[in-house]
């Protein structure tokens, strides 16, 4: 077995390399996000630089979370290359330490980062994202530029005692219970257009949408501004969450409750199940990134072709990202089971990295 001192040393090198790369990625994300948000809000009255900084800082954890697998891959490659360049791995190999022994501390670091990222970092990022959305609403209000800050628009078609209506919102808050920059097209029981309502915000409460700061337009009448307009609906909170909520903004510890509520309401919970399984599979995915990094880094200084091997690692990471996105799209709509869609990329990457290392090192 590898010595404790050597094991802690390798683990520390990998943890530092991965975390530094992750923090560097977060800093770059903050810089570009702040500049873009500042550019869009520079002419907004009452908007301070501090508010823009707070909005960008709160968005960074959610965006940076998507880069964690790549930070693990490139950080592990940098750590392997650093150990090889300083001949520390050569000395370890000469002392009888196998590739599996000095890779084990790196794998444990990746698994630990994955666990912490799932149980602690993800809830923090989801909470910060909700607060960032609220700040964006304060900055832009009904400004059309809010659309650029929203991941996707929200569309809801509903029925109610007064007839059918279609809701369009540029932002969903509180998992769909609050909608920002809302447009409602109402129709009567015969399907005839009745009115258009533009509101700054819509809140769902006990079968009623409460529209704030609304402007009502009816055929043949002048627009009428009203502070509050109520719109009854037959939708339930569970149905709204299923249609409007973004699973990426639901904390890990709350996903199980959302899945149970959706099932009890007879609604599909594919997206929540997929997000839950993806987060559970994250430690294995990060460990797979370490294995892939080892396959493209360990032989660099013995066989040359540095650029080609590093390019192979980048290509492997890109291919894995594409496969993961395709699997998420299929699992999110129920074409494949969410468990299979979430675990397949991690399992395939792990088996690929393990097989290549086994072939190269043990022949």
VEXDREN-2710 file (C-alpha; in Angstrom, 1 decimal):
% VEXDREN-2710
k/r/px/py/pz
1/UNK/0.0/0.0/0.0
2/UNK/1.1/3.6/-0.6
3/UNK/2.5/5.3/2.4
4/UNK/0.4/7.7/4.4
5/UNK/2.7/10.7/3.9
6/UNK/2.9/10.1/0.1
7/UNK/-0.8/9.6/-0.1
8/UNK/-1.6/12.9/1.7
9/UNK/1.0/14.7/-0.4
10/UNK/-0.6/13.5/-3.7
11/UNK/-4.1/14.2/-2.4
12/UNK/-3.1/17.7/-1.4
13/UNK/-1.5/18.4/-4.8
14/UNK/-4.7/17.2/-6.6
15/UNK/-7.1/19.1/-4.3
16/UNK/-5.2/22.3/-4.7
17/UNK/-5.0/22.0/-8.4
18/UNK/-8.7/21.2/-8.9
19/UNK/-9.9/23.9/-6.4
20/UNK/-7.5/26.6/-7.9
21/UNK/-8.8/25.9/-11.4
22/UNK/-12.4/25.9/-10.2
23/UNK/-11.9/29.3/-8.4
24/UNK/-10.2/30.6/-11.5
25/UNK/-13.2/29.6/-13.6
26/UNK/-15.5/31.2/-11.1
27/UNK/-13.5/34.5/-11.3
28/UNK/-13.7/34.5/-15.1
29/UNK/-17.4/33.8/-15.0
30/UNK/-18.0/36.6/-12.5
31/UNK/-15.9/39.1/-14.6
32/UNK/-17.9/38.4/-17.8
33/UNK/-21.3/38.2/-16.0
34/UNK/-20.6/41.5/-14.2
35/UNK/-19.6/43.3/-17.3
36/UNK/-22.7/42.1/-19.2
37/UNK/-25.1/42.9/-16.4
38/UNK/-23.5/46.3/-15.8
39/UNK/-23.8/47.1/-19.6
40/UNK/-27.5/46.2/-19.6
41/UNK/-28.2/48.2/-16.4
42/UNK/-26.0/51.3/-16.8
43/UNK/-28.9/53.5/-17.8
44/UNK/-31.4/52.1/-15.2
45/UNK/-32.4/54.7/-12.6
46/UNK/-31.6/53.8/-9.0
47/UNK/-29.3/50.9/-9.9
48/UNK/-26.0/51.0/-8.0
49/UNK/-22.7/49.2/-8.7
50/UNK/-23.1/47.4/-5.5
51/UNK/-26.4/45.9/-6.6
52/UNK/-25.0/44.8/-9.9
53/UNK/-22.0/43.2/-8.1
54/UNK/-24.3/41.4/-5.7
55/UNK/-26.4/40.1/-8.6
56/UNK/-23.4/38.8/-10.4
57/UNK/-21.8/37.2/-7.3
58/UNK/-25.1/35.4/-6.5
59/UNK/-25.2/34.0/-10.1
60/UNK/-21.6/32.7/-10.1
61/UNK/-22.1/29.6/-7.8
62/UNK/-24.9/28.3/-10.0
63/UNK/-23.0/28.9/-13.3
64/UNK/-19.7/27.7/-11.9
65/UNK/-21.3/24.4/-10.7
66/UNK/-21.6/23.4/-14.3
67/UNK/-17.8/23.7/-14.7
68/UNK/-16.9/21.4/-11.8
69/UNK/-16.4/18.2/-14.0
70/UNK/-14.1/20.2/-16.3
71/UNK/-12.2/21.8/-13.4
72/UNK/-11.6/18.2/-12.1
73/UNK/-10.5/17.0/-15.5
74/UNK/-8.0/19.8/-16.3
75/UNK/-7.0/20.2/-12.6
76/UNK/-6.1/16.5/-12.5
77/UNK/-4.2/16.8/-15.8
78/UNK/-2.2/19.7/-14.4
79/UNK/-1.5/17.7/-11.2
80/UNK/-0.3/14.6/-13.1
81/UNK/1.8/16.7/-15.4
82/UNK/3.4/18.6/-12.5
83/UNK/4.2/15.4/-10.7
84/UNK/5.7/13.9/-13.8
85/UNK/7.7/17.1/-14.7
86/UNK/9.3/17.1/-11.2
87/UNK/10.1/13.4/-11.6
88/UNK/8.1/12.6/-8.4
89/UNK/6.0/10.0/-10.1
90/UNK/9.2/8.5/-11.6
91/UNK/10.7/8.1/-8.2
92/UNK/7.5/6.7/-6.8
93/UNK/7.3/4.1/-9.7
94/UNK/11.0/3.2/-9.0
95/UNK/10.1/2.6/-5.4
96/UNK/7.5/0.1/-6.4
97/UNK/4.4/2.3/-6.2
98/UNK/1.9/1.2/-9.0
99/UNK/-0.2/3.6/-11.0
100/UNK/-3.3/2.4/-9.1
101/UNK/-1.7/3.3/-5.8
102/UNK/-0.7/6.9/-6.6
103/UNK/-4.0/7.4/-8.4
104/UNK/-6.1/6.3/-5.4
105/UNK/-5.6/9.5/-3.4
106/UNK/-6.6/11.6/-6.4
107/UNK/-9.8/9.4/-6.8
108/UNK/-10.6/9.9/-3.1
109/UNK/-10.2/13.7/-3.5
110/UNK/-12.5/13.7/-6.5
111/UNK/-15.1/11.6/-4.7
112/UNK/-14.9/13.9/-1.7
113/UNK/-15.3/17.0/-3.8
114/UNK/-18.3/15.4/-5.5
115/UNK/-20.0/14.6/-2.2
116/UNK/-19.4/18.1/-0.8
117/UNK/-20.6/19.6/-4.1
118/UNK/-23.8/17.6/-4.0
119/UNK/-24.8/17.9/-0.4
120/UNK/-23.5/21.3/0.5
121/UNK/-22.5/23.4/-2.6
122/UNK/-25.6/22.6/-4.7
123/UNK/-28.1/23.9/-2.1
124/UNK/-26.0/27.0/-1.6
125/UNK/-25.9/27.6/-5.4
126/UNK/-29.6/27.0/-5.8
127/UNK/-30.4/29.5/-3.0
128/UNK/-28.0/32.1/-4.5
129/UNK/-29.6/31.7/-7.9
130/UNK/-33.1/32.5/-6.5
131/UNK/-31.7/35.6/-4.9
132/UNK/-30.0/36.6/-8.1
133/UNK/-33.2/36.3/-10.0
134/UNK/-34.9/38.6/-7.5
135/UNK/-32.2/41.2/-7.9
136/UNK/-32.5/40.9/-11.7
137/UNK/-36.3/41.6/-11.3
138/UNK/-35.5/44.7/-9.2
139/UNK/-33.0/46.0/-11.8
140/UNK/-34.9/45.4/-15.0
141/UNK/-38.6/45.1/-14.0
142/UNK/-40.5/44.9/-17.3
143/UNK/-37.5/45.9/-19.3
144/UNK/-37.2/43.7/-22.4
145/UNK/-33.5/43.2/-21.6
146/UNK/-34.6/41.0/-18.7
147/UNK/-35.2/38.3/-21.4
148/UNK/-31.4/38.0/-21.9
149/UNK/-30.9/37.3/-18.1
150/UNK/-33.5/34.5/-18.1
151/UNK/-32.5/31.0/-18.9
152/UNK/-35.9/30.2/-20.5
153/UNK/-39.3/31.8/-20.8
154/UNK/-42.2/30.3/-19.0
155/UNK/-45.5/29.5/-20.8
156/UNK/-48.6/28.2/-19.0
157/UNK/-51.9/27.4/-20.6
158/UNK/-54.7/27.1/-18.0
159/UNK/-58.4/26.9/-17.5
160/UNK/-60.5/28.7/-14.9
161/UNK/-64.1/29.7/-14.0
162/UNK/-63.8/32.7/-16.4
163/UNK/-62.4/30.7/-19.3
164/UNK/-59.0/29.7/-20.7
165/UNK/-55.9/31.9/-20.6
166/UNK/-52.3/31.7/-21.6
167/UNK/-49.5/33.1/-19.4
168/UNK/-46.1/34.1/-20.5
169/UNK/-43.4/35.1/-18.0
170/UNK/-39.8/36.1/-18.6
171/UNK/-38.8/34.8/-15.2
172/UNK/-40.0/32.2/-12.7
173/UNK/-39.3/32.6/-9.0
174/UNK/-40.0/30.3/-6.0
175/UNK/-40.2/27.3/-8.3
176/UNK/-43.0/28.8/-10.4
177/UNK/-45.1/30.3/-7.5
178/UNK/-44.0/33.7/-8.5
179/UNK/-43.7/34.9/-12.1
180/UNK/-42.0/38.1/-13.3
181/UNK/-42.8/40.3/-16.2
182/UNK/-46.1/38.5/-17.0
183/UNK/-48.4/38.7/-20.1
184/UNK/-51.8/37.1/-19.9
185/UNK/-54.0/36.5/-22.9
186/UNK/-57.6/35.7/-21.6
187/UNK/-60.4/34.1/-23.6
188/UNK/-64.1/33.6/-22.6
189/UNK/-65.9/30.2/-22.6
190/UNK/-66.6/30.4/-26.3
191/UNK/-62.9/30.9/-27.1
192/UNK/-63.3/34.6/-28.0
193/UNK/-60.4/36.9/-27.1
194/UNK/-61.3/38.8/-23.9
195/UNK/-58.3/40.8/-22.7
196/UNK/-54.6/41.2/-22.5
197/UNK/-53.0/41.8/-19.1
198/UNK/-49.4/43.0/-18.7
199/UNK/-48.2/42.8/-15.1
200/UNK/-44.9/43.2/-13.3
201/UNK/-45.4/40.1/-11.2
202/UNK/-47.9/37.3/-10.6
203/UNK/-48.2/35.3/-7.4
204/UNK/-50.1/32.1/-7.0
205/UNK/-52.2/31.7/-3.9
206/UNK/-55.0/29.1/-3.4
207/UNK/-56.2/28.8/-7.0
208/UNK/-55.8/32.4/-7.9
209/UNK/-53.1/34.4/-9.7
210/UNK/-52.6/37.8/-8.1
211/UNK/-51.2/40.1/-10.7
212/UNK/-49.4/43.2/-9.4
213/UNK/-48.9/46.6/-11.2
214/UNK/-51.1/45.5/-14.1
215/UNK/-52.3/47.1/-17.3
216/UNK/-55.5/45.7/-18.8
217/UNK/-56.3/46.0/-22.5
218/UNK/-59.7/45.1/-23.8
219/UNK/-61.1/45.3/-27.3
220/UNK/-62.6/48.7/-28.0
221/UNK/-61.5/50.2/-24.7
222/UNK/-58.5/52.3/-23.5
223/UNK/-55.8/50.6/-21.5
224/UNK/-56.6/50.6/-17.8
225/UNK/-53.9/50.5/-15.1
226/UNK/-54.8/48.6/-12.0
227/UNK/-52.6/47.9/-8.9
228/UNK/-54.0/44.4/-8.4
229/UNK/-55.8/42.0/-10.7
230/UNK/-56.9/38.5/-9.8
231/UNK/-57.2/35.6/-12.2
232/UNK/-58.8/32.4/-11.0
233/UNK/-57.3/29.1/-12.2
234/UNK/-57.8/25.4/-11.9
235/UNK/-54.1/24.8/-11.8
236/UNK/-52.5/23.4/-8.6
237/UNK/-49.1/24.4/-7.2
238/UNK/-47.8/21.0/-8.2
239/UNK/-48.8/21.4/-11.8
240/UNK/-47.3/24.9/-11.9
241/UNK/-44.0/23.6/-10.5
242/UNK/-43.9/20.8/-13.0
243/UNK/-44.3/23.2/-15.9
244/UNK/-42.5/26.3/-14.6
245/UNK/-39.9/25.3/-12.1
246/UNK/-36.3/24.8/-13.2
247/UNK/-34.9/21.7/-11.6
248/UNK/-31.4/23.2/-11.6
249/UNK/-32.6/25.8/-9.0
250/UNK/-34.1/23.2/-6.6
251/UNK/-31.7/22.3/-3.8
252/UNK/-30.6/18.7/-3.6
253/UNK/-32.2/18.1/-0.2
254/UNK/-35.6/19.4/-1.6
255/UNK/-35.6/17.3/-4.8
256/UNK/-37.0/14.2/-3.1
257/UNK/-40.0/16.2/-1.8
258/UNK/-40.7/17.6/-5.3
259/UNK/-40.6/14.2/-6.8
260/UNK/-43.0/12.8/-4.2
261/UNK/-45.4/15.8/-4.6
262/UNK/-45.4/15.4/-8.4
263/UNK/-46.1/11.6/-8.2
264/UNK/-48.9/12.1/-5.6
265/UNK/-50.5/14.7/-8.0
266/UNK/-50.3/12.2/-10.9
267/UNK/-47.7/14.3/-12.8
268/UNK/-44.5/13.2/-14.4
269/UNK/-41.4/13.9/-12.4
270/UNK/-38.8/13.1/-15.0
271/UNK/-36.9/16.4/-14.7
272/UNK/-36.7/16.3/-10.9
273/UNK/-35.7/12.6/-10.9
274/UNK/-33.0/13.3/-13.5
275/UNK/-31.6/16.2/-11.5
276/UNK/-31.6/14.1/-8.4
277/UNK/-29.8/11.2/-10.0
278/UNK/-27.3/13.5/-11.7
279/UNK/-26.3/15.0/-8.4
280/UNK/-26.0/11.6/-6.8
281/UNK/-23.8/10.4/-9.7
282/UNK/-21.6/13.4/-9.5
283/UNK/-18.9/11.9/-7.3
284/UNK/-18.5/9.0/-9.7
285/UNK/-18.3/11.4/-12.6
286/UNK/-15.5/13.4/-11.0
287/UNK/-13.6/10.2/-10.2
288/UNK/-14.0/9.3/-13.9
289/UNK/-12.5/12.6/-14.8
290/UNK/-9.4/11.7/-12.8
291/UNK/-9.1/8.4/-14.6
292/UNK/-9.4/10.1/-18.0
293/UNK/-6.8/12.7/-16.9
294/UNK/-4.4/9.8/-16.0
295/UNK/-4.8/8.2/-19.4
296/UNK/-3.7/11.3/-21.2
297/UNK/-1.1/12.6/-18.7
298/UNK/1.0/9.7/-17.3
299/UNK/2.8/8.9/-20.4
300/UNK/3.6/12.4/-21.5
301/UNK/7.2/12.6/-20.4
302/UNK/8.1/9.1/-21.2
303/UNK/6.8/9.0/-24.8
304/UNK/6.5/12.7/-25.8
305/UNK/3.6/14.0/-27.9
306/UNK/2.6/16.4/-25.2
307/UNK/0.2/18.4/-27.3
308/UNK/-1.5/15.4/-28.9
309/UNK/-2.1/13.8/-25.5
310/UNK/-3.4/16.9/-23.9
311/UNK/-5.7/17.5/-26.9
312/UNK/-6.9/14.0/-26.4
313/UNK/-7.9/14.9/-22.8
314/UNK/-9.8/18.0/-24.0
315/UNK/-11.5/16.0/-26.7
316/UNK/-12.5/13.3/-24.2
317/UNK/-14.0/16.0/-21.9
318/UNK/-15.9/17.6/-24.8
319/UNK/-17.3/14.2/-26.0
320/UNK/-18.3/13.4/-22.4
321/UNK/-20.1/16.7/-22.1
322/UNK/-22.0/16.2/-25.4
323/UNK/-23.0/12.6/-24.3
324/UNK/-24.1/13.9/-20.9
325/UNK/-26.3/16.7/-22.5
326/UNK/-27.9/14.3/-24.9
327/UNK/-28.6/11.9/-22.1
328/UNK/-30.1/14.7/-20.0
329/UNK/-32.4/15.8/-22.9
330/UNK/-33.6/12.2/-23.3
331/UNK/-34.1/11.6/-19.6
332/UNK/-35.8/15.0/-19.0
333/UNK/-38.7/14.1/-21.4
334/UNK/-38.9/10.5/-20.3
335/UNK/-37.6/8.8/-23.4
336/UNK/-35.1/7.0/-21.3
337/UNK/-35.3/6.3/-17.5
338/UNK/-33.8/9.2/-15.6
339/UNK/-31.5/6.8/-13.6
340/UNK/-30.0/5.5/-16.9
341/UNK/-29.6/9.0/-18.4
342/UNK/-27.9/10.3/-15.2
343/UNK/-25.5/7.4/-14.5
344/UNK/-24.6/6.4/-18.1
345/UNK/-22.0/9.2/-18.7
346/UNK/-20.3/8.6/-15.4
347/UNK/-20.2/4.8/-15.8
348/UNK/-19.0/5.0/-19.4
349/UNK/-16.3/7.5/-18.5
350/UNK/-15.2/5.4/-15.5
351/UNK/-15.0/2.2/-17.5
352/UNK/-13.2/3.9/-20.4
353/UNK/-10.6/5.5/-18.1
354/UNK/-10.1/2.3/-16.1
355/UNK/-9.7/0.1/-19.2
356/UNK/-7.2/2.4/-20.8
357/UNK/-5.1/2.7/-17.7
358/UNK/-5.3/-1.1/-17.2
359/UNK/-4.1/-1.7/-20.8
360/UNK/-1.3/0.9/-20.7
361/UNK/0.1/0.1/-17.3
362/UNK/-0.6/-3.6/-16.8
363/UNK/-0.4/-4.6/-20.4
END
